[in-house]
Amino acid sequence: MRKRYIPVQKRWGKKIPAVRIRPGADSELKNVFASIGVPEQAEFKPDPFQLNAIEAIEKADCLVTAPTGAGKTWIAVQSIAKVLQKRKKVLVCFSLKSFVQFEIS
């Protein structure tokens, strides 16, 4: 018989046992997810602050700040597309490797 070991994660010097849960192990979650459903397809409508930001970026260099999930990436993509349509070059710098992988995929 082969022994199975659960890997131990270290965090701040303390050992924390890893938790392994099989997919579908919690039948109650299936009911919760089934009740949520899938939202209907809808046309994307940018928020006024997004349109204002794009307008400001066209006039001068800007720094767009907003909470997570507010739509900053959409602003960047739209602004970059406008520059590329003019056959100009764009340099995009990311501070997080995971964000780069997310955007490329």
LUMLO-411236 format. One line per field, with one value per residue: residue in one letter; x, y, z of N, C-alpha, C, O in turn. Coordinates in Angstrom, 1 decimal. Layout:
<atoms>
code	[A, ...]
nx	[X, ...]
ny	[Y, ...]
nz	[Z, ...]
cax	[X, ...]
cay	[Y, ...]
caz	[Z, ...]
cx	[X, ...]
cy	[Y, ...]
cz	[Z, ...]
ox	[X, ...]
oy	[Y, ...]
oz	[Z, ...]
</atoms>
This chain:
<atoms>
code	[M, R, K, R, Y, I, P, V, Q, K, R, W, G, K, K, I, P, A, V, R, I, R, P, G, A, D, S, E, L, K, N, V, F, A, S, I, G, V, P, E, Q, A, E, F, K, P, D, P, F, Q, L, N, A, I, E, A, I, E, K, A, D, C, L, V, T, A, P, T, G, A, G, K, T, W, I, A, V, Q, S, I, A, K, V, L, Q, K, R, K, K, V, L, V, C, F, S, L, K, S, F, V, Q, F, E, I, S]
nx	[0.8, 0.5, 1.7, 0.2, 0.9, 0.0, 0.8, 2.6, 2.0, 4.0, 3.7, 4.6, 6.4, 4.8, 3.4, 1.0, -1.5, -2.3, -5.4, -7.3, -9.8, -12.1, -13.4, -16.8, -17.3, -18.9, -22.1, -24.1, -23.1, -23.4, -26.2, -26.4, -24.8, -26.3, -28.7, -27.9, -27.5, -27.1, -26.2, -28.1, -27.1, -25.9, -25.5, -22.4, -22.1, -20.3, -19.3, -19.9, -17.5, -15.5, -15.7, -15.1, -12.5, -11.2, -11.5, -10.0, -7.4, -6.9, -6.3, -4.1, -1.3, -2.2, -3.2, -5.0, -7.1, -9.0, -11.3, -10.7, -12.0, -13.5, -13.2, -10.8, -9.0, -10.5, -10.6, -7.9, -7.5, -9.2, -8.1, -5.5, -6.2, -7.1, -4.8, -3.2, -4.7, -4.0, -1.7, 0.5, 3.0, 2.8, 3.7, 3.3, 3.4, 3.5, 3.1, 2.7, 3.3, 1.4, -0.8, 0.0, 0.0, -2.7, -3.9, -2.7, -3.6]
ny	[-1.2, 2.2, 5.1, 8.2, 11.6, 14.7, 17.8, 20.3, 23.7, 26.6, 29.4, 32.4, 31.1, 29.2, 26.0, 25.0, 22.7, 21.5, 21.6, 19.2, 18.9, 17.1, 17.7, 18.5, 17.5, 18.7, 18.7, 20.6, 22.9, 22.6, 22.9, 25.6, 26.9, 26.2, 27.6, 30.2, 30.7, 31.9, 35.1, 37.2, 37.9, 41.1, 44.3, 46.0, 48.9, 51.6, 53.3, 56.7, 57.9, 56.4, 57.1, 59.8, 59.6, 58.5, 60.5, 62.5, 61.3, 61.5, 64.1, 64.7, 63.4, 61.0, 59.7, 57.1, 56.3, 54.0, 51.9, 48.3, 46.4, 48.4, 49.1, 50.0, 48.6, 48.4, 51.0, 51.4, 49.6, 50.6, 53.2, 52.5, 51.2, 53.3, 54.8, 52.9, 52.8, 55.1, 54.4, 54.6, 53.8, 51.9, 51.5, 49.3, 48.8, 46.6, 45.9, 43.6, 40.2, 38.2, 39.7, 40.4, 37.8, 37.2, 39.2, 38.7, 36.1]
nz	[0.0, -0.9, 0.7, 1.2, 1.3, 2.6, 1.4, 3.2, 3.9, 4.4, 6.3, 7.5, 9.2, 10.5, 10.2, 8.0, 7.3, 4.1, 2.4, 0.8, -1.5, -3.3, -6.6, -6.7, -4.2, -2.2, -2.0, -1.5, -2.5, -5.2, -5.5, -4.8, -6.8, -9.0, -8.6, -9.0, -11.7, -15.1, -16.3, -18.6, -22.0, -22.7, -24.2, -23.9, -22.0, -21.5, -18.5, -17.5, -16.4, -17.6, -20.3, -20.1, -19.2, -21.4, -23.2, -21.9, -22.0, -24.7, -25.0, -23.3, -21.4, -18.9, -15.7, -14.8, -12.2, -10.3, -8.4, -8.0, -10.6, -11.8, -14.4, -15.6, -17.3, -19.7, -20.5, -21.0, -23.1, -25.1, -25.5, -26.4, -28.8, -30.3, -30.7, -32.1, -34.4, -35.7, -36.7, -35.0, -32.4, -29.4, -26.1, -23.5, -20.1, -17.5, -14.0, -12.7, -13.1, -13.3, -14.2, -16.8, -18.0, -17.8, -19.5, -22.0, -22.6]
cax	[0.0, 1.3, 1.3, -0.1, 1.2, -0.6, 1.9, 2.4, 2.4, 4.6, 3.3, 5.1, 7.0, 3.9, 3.1, -0.5, -1.7, -3.0, -6.7, -7.6, -11.2, -12.4, -14.5, -18.1, -17.4, -19.9, -23.3, -24.8, -22.6, -24.0, -27.5, -26.2, -24.4, -27.5, -29.7, -27.4, -27.8, -26.2, -26.8, -28.4, -26.2, -26.3, -24.5, -21.6, -22.3, -19.2, -19.7, -19.5, -16.1, -14.7, -15.7, -14.4, -11.1, -10.7, -11.4, -8.8, -6.2, -6.6, -5.8, -2.9, -1.0, -3.1, -3.1, -6.4, -7.2, -10.3, -11.3, -10.6, -13.2, -14.3, -13.1, -9.6, -8.4, -11.3, -10.1, -6.6, -7.6, -9.8, -7.1, -4.4, -6.7, -7.2, -3.4, -2.8, -5.5, -3.3, -0.4, 1.5, 3.4, 2.3, 4.4, 2.5, 4.2, 2.7, 3.9, 2.4, 3.5, 0.1, -1.7, 0.4, -0.4, -4.1, -4.2, -2.3, -4.4]
cay	[0.0, 3.4, 6.2, 9.5, 12.6, 16.0, 18.8, 21.3, 25.0, 27.4, 30.8, 33.1, 30.2, 28.2, 24.9, 24.9, 21.6, 21.8, 20.9, 18.6, 18.7, 16.6, 18.4, 17.9, 16.9, 19.4, 18.7, 21.8, 24.0, 22.4, 23.6, 27.1, 27.3, 26.0, 28.6, 31.5, 30.9, 32.7, 36.4, 37.3, 38.7, 42.4, 45.1, 46.7, 50.3, 52.2, 54.3, 58.1, 58.2, 55.7, 57.9, 61.0, 59.2, 58.3, 61.9, 63.2, 60.7, 62.0, 65.5, 64.8, 62.2, 60.9, 58.5, 56.7, 55.5, 53.6, 50.7, 47.1, 46.0, 49.5, 49.2, 50.7, 47.9, 48.7, 52.3, 51.3, 48.9, 51.6, 54.2, 51.9, 50.9, 54.6, 55.1, 52.0, 53.1, 56.2, 53.8, 54.9, 52.8, 51.9, 50.8, 49.0, 48.3, 46.0, 45.7, 42.2, 39.1, 37.5, 40.5, 40.2, 36.5, 37.3, 40.1, 38.0, 34.9]
caz	[0.0, -1.0, 1.6, 0.6, 2.2, 2.3, 1.5, 4.3, 3.4, 5.4, 6.3, 8.6, 10.1, 11.0, 9.3, 7.8, 6.4, 2.9, 2.3, -0.5, -1.7, -4.6, -7.3, -6.4, -2.9, -1.4, -2.9, -1.2, -3.4, -6.5, -5.5, -4.8, -8.1, -9.9, -8.3, -9.4, -13.1, -16.0, -16.7, -20.0, -22.8, -22.8, -24.9, -23.0, -22.0, -20.6, -17.5, -17.9, -16.1, -18.6, -21.5, -19.7, -19.1, -22.8, -23.8, -21.3, -22.5, -26.0, -24.9, -22.5, -20.6, -17.8, -14.8, -14.5, -11.0, -9.9, -7.7, -8.7, -11.3, -12.2, -15.9, -16.1, -18.4, -20.8, -20.9, -21.6, -24.4, -26.1, -25.8, -27.2, -30.1, -31.0, -31.1, -33.2, -35.7, -36.3, -37.1, -34.0, -31.6, -28.0, -25.1, -22.4, -19.0, -16.4, -12.8, -12.2, -14.1, -13.5, -15.0, -18.2, -18.5, -18.0, -20.6, -23.2, -22.9]
cx	[0.9, 0.8, 1.1, 0.2, 0.5, 0.5, 1.5, 2.8, 2.9, 4.2, 3.8, 5.7, 6.1, 3.6, 1.5, -0.7, -2.6, -4.3, -6.9, -9.1, -11.4, -13.5, -15.8, -18.3, -18.5, -21.2, -24.2, -24.4, -23.2, -25.4, -27.3, -25.8, -25.5, -28.5, -29.2, -27.7, -26.8, -26.8, -27.1, -27.3, -26.7, -25.1, -23.8, -21.8, -21.2, -19.9, -19.2, -18.0, -15.2, -14.6, -15.0, -12.9, -10.5, -10.5, -10.2, -7.5, -5.9, -6.0, -4.4, -2.6, -1.8, -2.8, -4.5, -6.4, -8.7, -10.2, -11.1, -12.0, -14.0, -14.2, -11.9, -9.0, -9.2, -10.8, -8.8, -6.7, -8.2, -8.8, -6.0, -4.9, -6.8, -5.8, -2.9, -3.5, -4.8, -1.9, 0.8, 1.9, 2.9, 3.2, 3.6, 3.4, 3.3, 3.6, 3.7, 2.5, 2.1, -0.9, -1.3, -0.1, -1.9, -4.5, -3.8, -3.2, -5.8]
cy	[1.2, 4.5, 7.5, 10.6, 13.9, 17.0, 19.8, 22.7, 25.8, 28.8, 31.5, 32.1, 29.1, 27.2, 24.8, 23.7, 22.0, 21.0, 20.5, 18.3, 18.2, 17.5, 17.7, 17.3, 17.5, 19.5, 19.9, 22.9, 23.8, 23.1, 25.1, 27.6, 27.2, 27.1, 30.0, 31.7, 31.6, 34.0, 36.4, 38.2, 40.1, 43.2, 45.9, 48.2, 50.9, 53.2, 55.7, 58.4, 57.5, 56.6, 59.2, 60.7, 59.1, 59.7, 62.7, 62.6, 61.2, 63.4, 65.6, 63.5, 62.2, 59.7, 58.2, 55.8, 55.2, 52.3, 49.5, 46.7, 47.1, 49.7, 50.0, 50.0, 48.2, 50.1, 52.2, 50.6, 49.9, 52.6, 53.7, 51.6, 52.2, 55.0, 54.2, 52.3, 54.3, 55.7, 54.3, 53.7, 53.0, 51.0, 50.5, 48.3, 47.8, 45.8, 44.3, 41.2, 38.4, 38.3, 40.4, 38.9, 36.6, 38.1, 39.4, 36.9, 35.2]
cz	[0.0, 0.0, 0.8, 1.7, 1.7, 2.5, 2.6, 3.7, 4.6, 5.2, 7.6, 9.7, 10.6, 9.9, 9.2, 6.9, 5.3, 2.9, 0.9, -0.6, -3.1, -5.3, -7.0, -5.1, -2.0, -2.3, -2.6, -2.2, -4.8, -6.6, -5.5, -6.1, -9.1, -9.8, -8.8, -10.9, -13.9, -16.4, -18.2, -20.7, -22.9, -23.5, -23.8, -23.1, -21.0, -19.7, -18.0, -17.6, -17.0, -19.9, -21.3, -19.7, -20.5, -23.4, -23.2, -21.8, -23.9, -26.0, -24.2, -21.9, -19.3, -16.9, -14.4, -13.2, -10.7, -9.2, -8.6, -9.4, -11.9, -13.8, -16.4, -17.3, -19.7, -21.4, -21.6, -23.0, -25.5, -26.5, -26.7, -28.6, -30.9, -31.5, -32.2, -34.5, -36.4, -36.7, -36.2, -33.2, -30.1, -27.2, -23.9, -21.3, -17.9, -15.2, -12.3, -13.4, -14.4, -14.4, -16.5, -18.8, -18.7, -19.2, -21.9, -23.6, -23.3]
ox	[1.8, -0.4, 1.9, -0.3, 0.6, 1.1, 0.4, 3.9, 2.5, 4.2, 3.3, 5.5, 6.6, 3.5, 0.9, -0.3, -3.6, -4.4, -6.8, -9.6, -10.9, -14.4, -15.9, -19.3, -19.1, -21.2, -24.9, -25.2, -23.4, -25.7, -28.1, -26.4, -25.7, -29.1, -30.0, -28.1, -25.7, -28.0, -26.4, -26.7, -27.9, -24.0, -24.4, -21.8, -21.4, -20.8, -18.2, -17.3, -14.1, -13.5, -14.2, -12.1, -9.4, -9.5, -9.5, -6.6, -4.7, -5.3, -3.7, -3.4, -2.0, -2.2, -5.2, -5.7, -9.6, -9.2, -11.4, -13.0, -15.1, -15.0, -11.9, -8.5, -8.6, -10.7, -8.6, -6.0, -7.7, -8.7, -5.5, -4.2, -6.5, -5.6, -2.3, -2.9, -4.9, -1.1, 1.9, 1.1, 2.7, 3.6, 3.1, 4.1, 2.4, 4.8, 4.5, 1.9, 1.8, -1.7, -2.2, -0.6, -2.4, -5.4, -4.5, -3.4, -6.6]
oy	[1.3, 4.7, 7.8, 10.5, 14.2, 17.1, 20.1, 22.8, 25.7, 29.4, 31.1, 32.3, 28.1, 27.6, 24.7, 23.7, 22.7, 19.9, 21.2, 17.5, 18.8, 18.0, 16.5, 16.6, 16.8, 20.4, 20.3, 23.7, 24.8, 23.7, 25.8, 28.6, 28.0, 27.5, 30.9, 32.8, 32.0, 33.9, 35.8, 39.0, 40.3, 42.9, 46.4, 48.7, 50.6, 53.9, 55.8, 59.1, 58.0, 56.7, 59.7, 61.6, 59.6, 59.9, 63.4, 63.4, 61.3, 63.7, 66.5, 62.6, 63.2, 58.7, 59.1, 54.8, 56.1, 51.6, 49.5, 46.8, 46.9, 50.4, 50.5, 50.6, 48.4, 50.3, 52.8, 51.1, 49.9, 53.0, 54.4, 51.9, 52.2, 55.5, 54.7, 52.0, 54.4, 56.6, 54.4, 52.7, 54.1, 49.9, 51.5, 47.3, 48.5, 45.5, 43.9, 41.4, 38.1, 37.8, 40.4, 38.9, 36.0, 37.7, 39.6, 36.6, 34.3]
oz	[0.8, 0.1, -0.1, 2.8, 0.5, 3.5, 2.9, 3.2, 5.8, 4.1, 8.6, 10.9, 11.2, 8.7, 10.3, 5.8, 5.4, 3.4, 0.0, 0.2, -4.0, -4.6, -7.2, -4.8, -1.2, -3.1, -3.5, -2.6, -5.5, -7.6, -6.2, -6.6, -10.0, -10.8, -9.1, -11.2, -13.3, -16.9, -19.0, -20.1, -23.2, -23.4, -22.8, -24.2, -19.8, -20.0, -18.7, -18.3, -17.3, -20.5, -22.2, -20.1, -20.8, -24.1, -23.9, -22.0, -24.2, -26.9, -24.6, -21.8, -18.7, -17.4, -13.8, -13.1, -10.8, -9.2, -9.8, -8.7, -12.4, -14.3, -17.5, -18.2, -20.8, -22.6, -22.6, -23.9, -26.6, -27.6, -27.6, -29.6, -32.1, -32.6, -33.2, -35.5, -37.6, -37.1, -36.7, -33.2, -29.7, -27.6, -23.3, -21.6, -17.5, -15.3, -11.4, -14.4, -15.5, -15.1, -17.4, -19.9, -19.7, -20.0, -22.9, -24.7, -23.5]
</atoms>
